[in-house]
Amino acid sequence: MKSYIAGPLFTEGERWFLERIDEICARRNIKTFLPHRDVNQNKSCQEVFEDNLTGLRSAGMVIAVLDGPDIDSGTAFEIGVASTLGKYIIGIRTDFRAMAYTNRATPLESEVNLMVRYSINRLCRNLNELEEEL
């Protein structure tokens, strides 16, 4: 199986975290599509967009980083596309800041936007949980 690793990739720390996910996948013999590694960033924005969609379509699963006060907009888009394509989606949220949906029934529903929450199949809280899920 191949996994598309979705998440913000604009800082060294963000890329480092995505690469830790890639290492976990490698230990589980899961091939990955990692956008900042597998797409030539010197291409036009349109080409980068198309290459990322090709990578997303070719993957059987998506692992999406959901950290931050709000989910990265590109990651949210990738989750939406993956959900529409029927991909298995694992979210990973190590960030303890929660959105203020205090009237929701379960703590999980207060941690991420409801449109994202009901698009993902599993939510992991750390890299160890992710590795166990894989």
N, CA, C and O atoms as a GROMACS GRO file, in nm:
protein
  536
    1MET      N    1   0.085  -0.119   0.000
    1MET     CA    2   0.000   0.000   0.000
    1MET      C    3   0.089   0.124   0.000
    1MET      O    4   0.201   0.122   0.051
    2LYS      N    5   0.037   0.229  -0.056
    2LYS     CA    6   0.108   0.357  -0.060
    2LYS      C    7   0.027   0.459   0.019
    2LYS      O    8  -0.096   0.462   0.013
    3SER      N    9   0.099   0.543   0.094
    3SER     CA   10   0.034   0.646   0.175
    3SER      C   11   0.078   0.784   0.129
    3SER      O   12   0.197   0.808   0.106
    4TYR      N   13  -0.016   0.873   0.118
    4TYR     CA   14   0.011   1.014   0.091
    4TYR      C   15   0.021   1.081   0.227
    4TYR      O   16  -0.071   1.071   0.309
    5ILE      N   17   0.132   1.150   0.252
    5ILE     CA   18   0.151   1.218   0.380
    5ILE      C   19   0.117   1.366   0.362
    5ILE      O   20   0.187   1.438   0.291
    6ALA      N   21   0.009   1.408   0.425
    6ALA     CA   22  -0.041   1.545   0.410
    6ALA      C   23  -0.010   1.626   0.535
    6ALA      O   24  -0.022   1.575   0.647
    7GLY      N   25   0.028   1.748   0.517
    7GLY     CA   26   0.053   1.836   0.630
    7GLY      C   27   0.128   1.959   0.584
    7GLY      O   28   0.183   1.961   0.474
    8PRO      N   29   0.132   2.060   0.668
    8PRO     CA   30   0.208   2.179   0.631
    8PRO      C   31   0.355   2.144   0.615
    8PRO      O   32   0.408   2.062   0.689
    9LEU      N   33   0.420   2.207   0.518
    9LEU     CA   34   0.560   2.174   0.487
    9LEU      C   35   0.643   2.300   0.465
    9LEU      O   36   0.740   2.299   0.389
   10PHE      N   37   0.605   2.406   0.531
   10PHE     CA   38   0.666   2.536   0.502
   10PHE      C   39   0.782   2.572   0.593
   10PHE      O   40   0.856   2.666   0.563
   11THR      N   41   0.800   2.498   0.703
   11THR     CA   42   0.913   2.525   0.791
   11THR      C   43   0.997   2.399   0.804
   11THR      O   44   0.951   2.288   0.774
   12GLU      N   45   1.119   2.417   0.851
   12GLU     CA   46   1.206   2.302   0.872
   12GLU      C   47   1.143   2.204   0.971
   12GLU      O   48   1.151   2.082   0.952
   13GLY      N   49   1.081   2.256   1.076
   13GLY     CA   50   1.016   2.172   1.176
   13GLY      C   51   0.899   2.094   1.118
   13GLY      O   52   0.882   1.976   1.150
   14GLU      N   53   0.819   2.157   1.035
   14GLU     CA   54   0.706   2.087   0.973
   14GLU      C   55   0.755   1.975   0.883
   14GLU      O   56   0.702   1.864   0.887
   15ARG      N   57   0.857   2.003   0.801
   15ARG     CA   58   0.911   1.899   0.713
   15ARG      C   59   0.974   1.786   0.795
   15ARG      O   60   0.962   1.669   0.759
   16TRP      N   61   1.042   1.821   0.905
   16TRP     CA   62   1.102   1.721   0.991
   16TRP      C   63   0.996   1.624   1.044
   16TRP      O   64   1.016   1.503   1.044
   17PHE      N   65   0.883   1.678   1.088
   17PHE     CA   66   0.776   1.594   1.143
   17PHE      C   67   0.718   1.503   1.034
   17PHE      O   68   0.693   1.385   1.060
   18LEU      N   69   0.697   1.556   0.915
   18LEU     CA   70   0.647   1.474   0.804
   18LEU      C   71   0.745   1.362   0.772
   18LEU      O   72   0.703   1.250   0.740
   19GLU      N   73   0.873   1.390   0.781
   19GLU     CA   74   0.974   1.288   0.754
   19GLU      C   75   0.977   1.181   0.863
   19GLU      O   76   1.012   1.067   0.834
   20ARG      N   77   0.943   1.215   0.988
   20ARG     CA   78   0.931   1.113   1.094
   20ARG      C   79   0.816   1.019   1.060
   20ARG      O   80   0.827   0.898   1.080
   21ILE      N   81   0.707   1.073   1.009
   21ILE     CA   82   0.594   0.990   0.967
   21ILE      C   83   0.638   0.898   0.854
   21ILE      O   84   0.604   0.780   0.852
   22ASP      N   85   0.715   0.952   0.759
   22ASP     CA   86   0.766   0.872   0.649
   22ASP      C   87   0.852   0.757   0.701
   22ASP      O   88   0.843   0.645   0.651
   23GLU      N   89   0.936   0.783   0.802
   23GLU     CA   90   1.020   0.677   0.861
   23GLU      C   91   0.936   0.567   0.925
   23GLU      O   92   0.968   0.449   0.913
   24ILE      N   93   0.828   0.605   0.992
   24ILE     CA   94   0.738   0.507   1.052
   24ILE      C   95   0.677   0.420   0.941
   24ILE      O   96   0.670   0.298   0.955
   25CYS      N   97   0.634   0.483   0.834
   25CYS     CA   98   0.578   0.408   0.722
   25CYS      C   99   0.681   0.312   0.664
   25CYS      O  100   0.648   0.197   0.634
   26ALA      N  101   0.803   0.356   0.649
   26ALA     CA  102   0.909   0.270   0.594
   26ALA      C  103   0.930   0.147   0.682
   26ALA      O  104   0.949   0.037   0.632
   27ARG      N  105   0.925   0.166   0.815
   27ARG     CA  106   0.940   0.052   0.906
   27ARG      C  107   0.826  -0.048   0.890
   27ARG      O  108   0.843  -0.166   0.918
   28ARG      N  109   0.712  -0.001   0.844
   28ARG     CA  110   0.594  -0.086   0.824
   28ARG      C  111   0.582  -0.130   0.677
   28ARG      O  112   0.479  -0.184   0.636
   29ASN      N  113   0.686  -0.106   0.599
   29ASN     CA  114   0.688  -0.142   0.456
   29ASN      C  115   0.576  -0.075   0.377
   29ASN      O  116   0.519  -0.134   0.284
   30ILE      N  117   0.546   0.048   0.416
   30ILE     CA  118   0.446   0.127   0.344
   30ILE      C  119   0.520   0.232   0.262
   30ILE      O  120   0.594   0.314   0.317
   31LYS      N  121   0.500   0.229   0.132
   31LYS     CA  122   0.559   0.330   0.045
   31LYS      C  123   0.483   0.460   0.066
   31LYS      O  124   0.366   0.459   0.102
   32THR      N  125   0.551   0.571   0.044
   32THR     CA  126   0.488   0.700   0.069
   32THR      C  127   0.505   0.796  -0.048
   32THR      O  128   0.597   0.787  -0.128
   33PHE      N  129   0.412   0.889  -0.053
   33PHE     CA  130   0.424   1.007  -0.137
   33PHE      C  131   0.434   1.123  -0.040
   33PHE      O  132   0.340   1.152   0.035
   34LEU      N  133   0.548   1.189  -0.040
   34LEU     CA  134   0.575   1.300   0.049
   34LEU      C  135   0.595   1.424  -0.039
   34LEU      O  136   0.699   1.437  -0.103
   35PRO      N  137   0.497   1.514  -0.043
   35PRO     CA  138   0.500   1.623  -0.140
   35PRO      C  139   0.631   1.702  -0.147
   35PRO      O  140   0.678   1.731  -0.257
   36HIS      N  141   0.690   1.738  -0.034
   36HIS     CA  142   0.811   1.820  -0.043
   36HIS      C  143   0.932   1.740  -0.091
   36HIS      O  144   1.033   1.798  -0.129
   37ARG      N  145   0.922   1.608  -0.089
   37ARG     CA  146   1.029   1.523  -0.140
   37ARG      C  147   1.001   1.479  -0.284
   37ARG      O  148   1.093   1.471  -0.366
   38ASP      N  149   0.875   1.451  -0.315
   38ASP     CA  150   0.841   1.385  -0.441
   38ASP      C  151   0.792   1.477  -0.551
   38ASP      O  152   0.768   1.432  -0.663
   39VAL      N  153   0.776   1.605  -0.521
   39VAL     CA  154   0.735   1.701  -0.624
   39VAL      C  155   0.843   1.807  -0.636
   39VAL      O  156   0.888   1.864  -0.536
   40ASN      N  157   0.883   1.832  -0.757
   40ASN     CA  158   0.984   1.935  -0.783
   40ASN      C  159   0.921   2.071  -0.755
   40ASN      O  160   0.832   2.116  -0.827
   41GLN      N  161   0.967   2.135  -0.650
   41GLN     CA  162   0.908   2.263  -0.607
   41GLN      C  163   0.946   2.379  -0.700
   41GLN      O  164   0.898   2.490  -0.681
   42ASN      N  165   1.031   2.354  -0.797
   42ASN     CA  166   1.067   2.457  -0.895
   42ASN      C  167   0.969   2.462  -1.011
   42ASN      O  168   0.981   2.548  -1.099
   43LYS      N  169   0.874   2.372  -1.012
   43LYS     CA  170   0.770   2.373  -1.116
   43LYS      C  171   0.674   2.488  -1.090
   43LYS      O  172   0.680   2.553  -0.985
   44SER      N  173   0.588   2.512  -1.185
   44SER     CA  174   0.486   2.616  -1.166
   44SER      C  175   0.388   2.570  -1.058
   44SER      O  176   0.378   2.451  -1.029
   45CYS      N  177   0.317   2.664  -1.001
   45CYS     CA  178   0.218   2.630  -0.898
   45CYS      C  179   0.115   2.532  -0.952
   45CYS      O  180   0.075   2.439  -0.882
   46GLN      N  181   0.072   2.551  -1.076
   46GLN     CA  182  -0.025   2.460  -1.138
   46GLN      C  183   0.031   2.319  -1.147
   46GLN      O  184  -0.040   2.222  -1.120
   47GLU      N  185   0.158   2.306  -1.186
   47GLU     CA  186   0.220   2.175  -1.198
   47GLU      C  187   0.236   2.108  -1.061
   47GLU      O  188   0.214   1.988  -1.047
   48VAL      N  189   0.273   2.186  -0.960
   48VAL     CA  190   0.284   2.132  -0.824
   48VAL      C  191   0.148   2.081  -0.778
   48VAL      O  192   0.139   1.971  -0.722
   49PHE      N  193   0.043   2.158  -0.801
   49PHE     CA  194  -0.093   2.119  -0.766
   49PHE      C  195  -0.130   1.987  -0.835
   49PHE      O  196  -0.180   1.895  -0.770
   50GLU      N  197  -0.104   1.978  -0.965
   50GLU     CA  198  -0.139   1.858  -1.040
   50GLU      C  199  -0.058   1.737  -0.995
   50GLU      O  200  -0.112   1.627  -0.984
   51ASP      N  201   0.072   1.756  -0.967
   51ASP     CA  202   0.155   1.646  -0.919
   51ASP      C  203   0.108   1.596  -0.782
   51ASP      O  204   0.108   1.476  -0.756
   52ASN      N  205   0.068   1.689  -0.696
   52ASN     CA  206   0.016   1.648  -0.565
   52ASN      C  207  -0.114   1.570  -0.580
   52ASN      O  208  -0.134   1.470  -0.510
   53LEU      N  209  -0.202   1.613  -0.669
   53LEU     CA  210  -0.327   1.539  -0.690
   53LEU      C  211  -0.299   1.400  -0.747
   53LEU      O  212  -0.366   1.304  -0.710
   54THR      N  213  -0.202   1.389  -0.836
   54THR     CA  214  -0.164   1.258  -0.889
   54THR      C  215  -0.115   1.168  -0.777
   54THR      O  216  -0.151   1.051  -0.771
   55GLY      N  217  -0.031   1.224  -0.688
   55GLY     CA  218   0.018   1.147  -0.574
   55GLY      C  219  -0.095   1.104  -0.482
   55GLY      O  220  -0.095   0.992  -0.432
   56LEU      N  221  -0.190   1.192  -0.461
   56LEU     CA  222  -0.306   1.162  -0.375
   56LEU      C  223  -0.391   1.052  -0.436
   56LEU      O  224  -0.435   0.961  -0.367
   57ARG      N  225  -0.415   1.062  -0.566
   57ARG     CA  226  -0.497   0.960  -0.633
   57ARG      C  227  -0.431   0.822  -0.632
   57ARG      O  228  -0.499   0.720  -0.625
   58SER      N  229  -0.298   0.820  -0.640
   58SER     CA  230  -0.226   0.692  -0.648
   58SER      C  231  -0.210   0.624  -0.512
   58SER      O  232  -0.170   0.508  -0.506
   59ALA      N  233  -0.239   0.694  -0.405
   59ALA     CA  234  -0.223   0.638  -0.270
   59ALA      C  235  -0.352   0.569  -0.226
   59ALA      O  236  -0.462   0.608  -0.264
   60GLY      N  237  -0.334   0.465  -0.146
   60GLY     CA  238  -0.451   0.397  -0.091
   60GLY      C  239  -0.494   0.453   0.043
   60GLY      O  240  -0.603   0.424   0.092
   61MET      N  241  -0.406   0.534   0.102
   61MET     CA  242  -0.430   0.585   0.236
   61MET      C  243  -0.368   0.724   0.247
   61MET      O  244  -0.274   0.757   0.175
   62VAL      N  245  -0.421   0.804   0.337
   62VAL     CA  246  -0.366   0.936   0.366
   62VAL      C  247  -0.338   0.945   0.515
   62VAL      O  248  -0.421   0.906   0.597
   63ILE      N  249  -0.220   0.997   0.548
   63ILE     CA  250  -0.189   1.031   0.686
   63ILE      C  251  -0.179   1.183   0.689
   63ILE      O  252  -0.095   1.241   0.620
   64ALA      N  253  -0.264   1.247   0.767
   64ALA     CA  254  -0.274   1.393   0.766
   64ALA      C  255  -0.240   1.453   0.902
   64ALA      O  256  -0.298   1.414   1.004
   65VAL      N  257  -0.148   1.547   0.903
   65VAL     CA  258  -0.110   1.618   1.025
   65VAL      C  259  -0.214   1.727   1.049
   65VAL      O  260  -0.238   1.812   0.964
   66LEU      N  261  -0.275   1.724   1.168
   66LEU     CA  262  -0.384   1.816   1.202
   66LEU      C  263  -0.344   1.918   1.308
   66LEU      O  264  -0.430   1.982   1.368
   67ASP      N  265  -0.214   1.934   1.333
   67ASP     CA  266  -0.168   2.024   1.437
   67ASP      C  267  -0.189   2.170   1.400
   67ASP      O  268  -0.207   2.205   1.283
   68GLY      N  269  -0.188   2.255   1.503
   68GLY     CA  270  -0.206   2.398   1.486
   68GLY      C  271  -0.339   2.440   1.544
   68GLY      O  272  -0.425   2.356   1.572
   69PRO      N  273  -0.358   2.570   1.563
   69PRO     CA  274  -0.488   2.617   1.616
   69PRO      C  275  -0.600   2.588   1.517
   69PRO      O  276  -0.716   2.574   1.556
   70ASP      N  277  -0.565   2.578   1.389
   70ASP     CA  278  -0.659   2.537   1.285
   70ASP      C  279  -0.580   2.455   1.184
   70ASP      O  280  -0.461   2.479   1.165
   71ILE      N  281  -0.643   2.361   1.121
   71ILE     CA  282  -0.575   2.273   1.027
   71ILE      C  283  -0.528   2.353   0.906
   71ILE      O  284  -0.599   2.441   0.858
   72ASP      N  285  -0.406   2.322   0.858
   72ASP     CA  286  -0.352   2.384   0.738
   72ASP      C  287  -0.453   2.372   0.624
   72ASP      O  288  -0.511   2.265   0.604
   73SER      N  289  -0.475   2.480   0.551
   73SER     CA  290  -0.578   2.481   0.446
   73SER      C  291  -0.550   2.380   0.335
   73SER      O  292  -0.642   2.317   0.284
   74GLY      N  293  -0.424   2.363   0.298
   74GLY     CA  294  -0.391   2.263   0.196
   74GLY      C  295  -0.419   2.122   0.244
   74GLY      O  296  -0.468   2.038   0.169
   75THR      N  297  -0.388   2.096   0.371
   75THR     CA  298  -0.415   1.965   0.430
   75THR      C  299  -0.565   1.940   0.435
   75THR      O  300  -0.610   1.829   0.406
   76ALA      N  301  -0.643   2.041   0.472
   76ALA     CA  302  -0.789   2.026   0.474
   76ALA      C  303  -0.842   1.992   0.334
   76ALA      O  304  -0.931   1.909   0.320
   77PHE      N  305  -0.787   2.057   0.233
   77PHE     CA  306  -0.825   2.027   0.095
   77PHE      C  307  -0.792   1.882   0.060
   77PHE      O  308  -0.875   1.811   0.003
   78GLU      N  309  -0.671   1.839   0.096
   78GLU     CA  310  -0.628   1.702   0.065
   78GLU      C  311  -0.716   1.600   0.137
   78GLU      O  312  -0.748   1.495   0.080
   79ILE      N  313  -0.757   1.628   0.260
   79ILE     CA  314  -0.847   1.540   0.333
   79ILE      C  315  -0.981   1.532   0.259
   79ILE      O  316  -1.038   1.424   0.244
   80GLY      N  317  -1.032   1.646   0.214
   80GLY     CA  318  -1.159   1.647   0.142
   80GLY      C  319  -1.154   1.566   0.014
   80GLY      O  320  -1.245   1.490  -0.016
   81VAL      N  321  -1.047   1.584  -0.062
   81VAL     CA  322  -1.030   1.507  -0.186
   81VAL      C  323  -1.020   1.358  -0.154
   81VAL      O  324  -1.087   1.276  -0.217
   82ALA      N  325  -0.936   1.324  -0.056
   82ALA     CA  326  -0.917   1.184  -0.019
   82ALA      C  327  -1.049   1.120   0.027
   82ALA      O  328  -1.078   1.006  -0.008
   83SER      N  329  -1.126   1.194   0.104
   83SER     CA  330  -1.255   1.143   0.150
   83SER      C  331  -1.347   1.118   0.031
   83SER      O  332  -1.415   1.015   0.026
   84THR      N  333  -1.350   1.208  -0.062
   84THR     CA  334  -1.433   1.192  -0.181
   84THR      C  335  -1.390   1.072  -0.263
   84THR      O  336  -1.473   1.004  -0.324
   85LEU      N  337  -1.259   1.045  -0.265
   85LEU     CA  338  -1.206   0.931  -0.340
   85LEU      C  339  -1.218   0.800  -0.263
   85LEU      O  340  -1.182   0.694  -0.315
   86GLY      N  341  -1.268   0.805  -0.139
   86GLY     CA  342  -1.286   0.684  -0.060
   86GLY      C  343  -1.158   0.630   0.002
   86GLY      O  344  -1.150   0.510   0.032
   87LYS      N  345  -1.058   0.715   0.021
   87LYS     CA  346  -0.931   0.672   0.081
   87LYS      C  347  -0.948   0.654   0.232
   87LYS      O  348  -1.031   0.720   0.294
   88TYR      N  349  -0.867   0.565   0.289
   88TYR     CA  350  -0.860   0.550   0.435
   88TYR      C  351  -0.774   0.666   0.485
   88TYR      O  352  -0.664   0.686   0.435
   89ILE      N  353  -0.823   0.742   0.582
   89ILE     CA  354  -0.754   0.862   0.629
   89ILE      C  355  -0.725   0.851   0.778
   89ILE      O  356  -0.815   0.828   0.859
   90ILE      N  357  -0.597   0.867   0.811
   90ILE     CA  358  -0.555   0.872   0.951
   90ILE      C  359  -0.512   1.015   0.979
   90ILE      O  360  -0.426   1.070   0.910
   91GLY      N  361  -0.571   1.076   1.079
   91GLY     CA  362  -0.528   1.208   1.123
   91GLY      C  363  -0.435   1.192   1.242
   91GLY      O  364  -0.451   1.102   1.324
   92ILE      N  365  -0.337   1.280   1.251
   92ILE     CA  366  -0.250   1.282   1.368
   92ILE      C  367  -0.250   1.423   1.424
   92ILE      O  368  -0.215   1.519   1.355
   93ARG      N  369  -0.290   1.434   1.549
   93ARG     CA  370  -0.296   1.564   1.616
   93ARG      C  371  -0.223   1.554   1.749
   93ARG      O  372  -0.274   1.499   1.846
   94THR      N  373  -0.101   1.607   1.750
   94THR     CA  374  -0.021   1.606   1.872
   94THR      C  375  -0.037   1.736   1.948
   94THR      O  376   0.012   1.749   2.061
   95ASP      N  377  -0.103   1.832   1.889
   95ASP     CA  378  -0.123   1.965   1.944
   95ASP      C  379  -0.236   1.961   2.046
   95ASP      O  380  -0.346   1.916   2.014
   96PHE      N  381  -0.211   2.005   2.168
   96PHE     CA  382  -0.315   1.995   2.270
   96PHE      C  383  -0.413   2.112   2.268
   96PHE      O  384  -0.510   2.112   2.344
   97ARG      N  385  -0.390   2.211   2.181
   97ARG     CA  386  -0.490   2.318   2.169
   97ARG      C  387  -0.614   2.258   2.104
   97ARG      O  388  -0.604   2.191   2.001
   98ALA      N  389  -0.730   2.283   2.161
   98ALA     CA  390  -0.853   2.228   2.105
   98ALA      C  391  -0.943   2.342   2.061
   98ALA      O  392  -0.944   2.450   2.120
   99MET      N  393  -1.019   2.315   1.956
   99MET     CA  394  -1.117   2.414   1.912
   99MET      C  395  -1.229   2.419   2.015
   99MET      O  396  -1.255   2.320   2.083
  100ALA      N  397  -1.294   2.530   2.027
  100ALA     CA  398  -1.392   2.553   2.134
  100ALA      C  399  -1.532   2.506   2.095
  100ALA      O  400  -1.625   2.587   2.087
  101TYR      N  401  -1.546   2.378   2.072
  101TYR     CA  402  -1.678   2.322   2.048
  101TYR      C  403  -1.722   2.250   2.175
  101TYR      O  404  -1.732   2.128   2.176
  102THR      N  405  -1.747   2.325   2.279
  102THR     CA  406  -1.774   2.265   2.410
  102THR      C  407  -1.909   2.196   2.419
  102THR      O  408  -1.933   2.119   2.512
  103ASN      N  409  -1.997   2.223   2.326
  103ASN     CA  410  -2.129   2.160   2.332
  103ASN      C  411  -2.134   2.027   2.257
  103ASN      O  412  -2.241   1.970   2.243
  104ARG      N  413  -2.021   1.977   2.210
  104ARG     CA  414  -2.019   1.850   2.138
  104ARG      C  415  -2.023   1.734   2.237
  104ARG      O  416  -1.991   1.748   2.355
  105ALA      N  417  -2.064   1.620   2.187
  105ALA     CA  418  -2.087   1.504   2.272
  105ALA      C  419  -1.959   1.438   2.323
  105ALA      O  420  -1.958   1.385   2.434
  106THR      N  421  -1.853   1.438   2.246
  106THR     CA  422  -1.732   1.367   2.287
  106THR      C  423  -1.612   1.459   2.276
  106THR      O  424  -1.613   1.554   2.197
  107PRO      N  425  -1.508   1.432   2.354
  107PRO     CA  426  -1.386   1.514   2.346
  107PRO      C  427  -1.326   1.514   2.206
  107PRO      O  428  -1.272   1.616   2.162
  108LEU      N  429  -1.333   1.400   2.136
  108LEU     CA  430  -1.278   1.392   2.002
  108LEU      C  431  -1.341   1.496   1.910
  108LEU      O  432  -1.272   1.556   1.828
  109GLU      N  433  -1.469   1.516   1.923
  109GLU     CA  434  -1.536   1.612   1.838
  109GLU      C  435  -1.495   1.755   1.867
  109GLU      O  436  -1.513   1.843   1.782
  110SER      N  437  -1.440   1.780   1.985
  110SER     CA  438  -1.398   1.916   2.016
  110SER      C  439  -1.255   1.943   1.971
  110SER      O  440  -1.209   2.057   1.979
  111GLU      N  441  -1.183   1.841   1.925
  111GLU     CA  442  -1.043   1.858   1.890
  111GLU      C  443  -1.018   1.903   1.747
  111GLU      O  444  -0.919   1.971   1.722
  112VAL      N  445  -1.104   1.870   1.656
  112VAL     CA  446  -1.085   1.909   1.516
  112VAL      C  447  -1.218   1.954   1.458
  112VAL      O  448  -1.325   1.920   1.508
  113ASN      N  449  -1.210   2.030   1.353
  113ASN     CA  450  -1.328   2.076   1.281
  113ASN      C  451  -1.416   1.956   1.246
  113ASN      O  452  -1.365   1.853   1.203
  114LEU      N  453  -1.546   1.968   1.262
  114LEU     CA  454  -1.634   1.854   1.241
  114LEU      C  455  -1.630   1.801   1.098
  114LEU      O  456  -1.649   1.681   1.077
  115MET      N  457  -1.607   1.885   0.999
  115MET     CA  458  -1.598   1.838   0.861
  115MET      C  459  -1.476   1.749   0.842
  115MET      O  460  -1.480   1.652   0.766
  116VAL      N  461  -1.368   1.782   0.911
  116VAL     CA  462  -1.248   1.700   0.906
  116VAL      C  463  -1.269   1.574   0.989
  116VAL      O  464  -1.237   1.464   0.945
  117ARG      N  465  -1.324   1.590   1.110
  117ARG     CA  466  -1.342   1.477   1.200
  117ARG      C  467  -1.421   1.364   1.135
  117ARG      O  468  -1.386   1.247   1.151
  118TYR      N  469  -1.523   1.397   1.062
  118TYR     CA  470  -1.606   1.293   1.003
  118TYR      C  471  -1.558   1.252   0.864
  118TYR      O  472  -1.623   1.172   0.797
  119SER      N  473  -1.446   1.307   0.821
  119SER     CA  474  -1.381   1.262   0.698
  119SER      C  475  -1.270   1.162   0.726
  119SER      O  476  -1.234   1.082   0.640
  120ILE      N  477  -1.215   1.166   0.848
  120ILE     CA  478  -1.105   1.077   0.880
  120ILE      C  479  -1.157   0.948   0.945
  120ILE      O  480  -1.262   0.948   1.009
  121ASN      N  481  -1.082   0.840   0.927
  121ASN     CA  482  -1.121   0.712   0.984
  121ASN      C  483  -1.064   0.689   1.124
  121ASN      O  484  -1.123   0.618   1.205
  122ARG      N  485  -0.949   0.750   1.151
  122ARG     CA  486  -0.882   0.728   1.280
  122ARG      C  487  -0.805   0.853   1.316
  122ARG      O  488  -0.743   0.915   1.230
  123LEU      N  489  -0.808   0.890   1.443
  123LEU     CA  490  -0.731   1.003   1.493
  123LEU      C  491  -0.628   0.952   1.593
  123LEU      O  492  -0.664   0.888   1.692
  124CYS      N  493  -0.501   0.981   1.567
  124CYS     CA  494  -0.392   0.943   1.657
  124CYS      C  495  -0.342   1.068   1.727
  124CYS      O  496  -0.346   1.178   1.671
  125ARG      N  497  -0.295   1.052   1.850
  125ARG     CA  498  -0.250   1.166   1.929
  125ARG      C  499  -0.098   1.180   1.935
  125ARG      O  500  -0.047   1.280   1.987
  126ASN      N  501  -0.025   1.082   1.883
  126ASN     CA  502   0.120   1.089   1.882
  126ASN      C  503   0.176   0.989   1.780
  126ASN      O  504   0.101   0.909   1.724
  127LEU      N  505   0.306   0.994   1.759
  127LEU     CA  506   0.368   0.906   1.659
  127LEU      C  507   0.361   0.760   1.700
  127LEU      O  508   0.352   0.673   1.613
  128ASN      N  509   0.365   0.731   1.829
  128ASN     CA  510   0.353   0.591   1.873
  128ASN      C  511   0.217   0.533   1.838
  128ASN      O  512   0.207   0.420   1.791
  129GLU      N  513   0.111   0.611   1.861
  129GLU     CA  514  -0.024   0.564   1.824
  129GLU      C  515  -0.033   0.543   1.673
  129GLU      O  516  -0.094   0.446   1.626
  130LEU      N  517   0.028   0.634   1.598
  130LEU     CA  518   0.026   0.619   1.452
  130LEU      C  519   0.094   0.490   1.411
  130LEU      O  520   0.042   0.416   1.328
  131GLU      N  521   0.210   0.464   1.468
  131GLU     CA  522   0.283   0.342   1.432
  131GLU      C  523   0.201   0.217   1.467
  131GLU      O  524   0.200   0.120   1.391
  132GLU      N  525   0.134   0.219   1.582
  132GLU     CA  526   0.048   0.106   1.619
  132GLU      C  527  -0.068   0.089   1.520
  132GLU      O  528  -0.105  -0.023   1.485
  133GLU      N  529  -0.126   0.201   1.476
  133GLU     CA  530  -0.238   0.196   1.381
  133GLU      C  531  -0.195   0.136   1.248
  133GLU      O  532  -0.269   0.062   1.185
  134LEU      N  533  -0.074   0.170   1.206
  134LEU     CA  534  -0.026   0.119   1.078
  134LEU      C  535   0.006  -0.030   1.088
  134LEU      O  536   0.048  -0.090   0.989
   0.00000   0.00000   0.00000
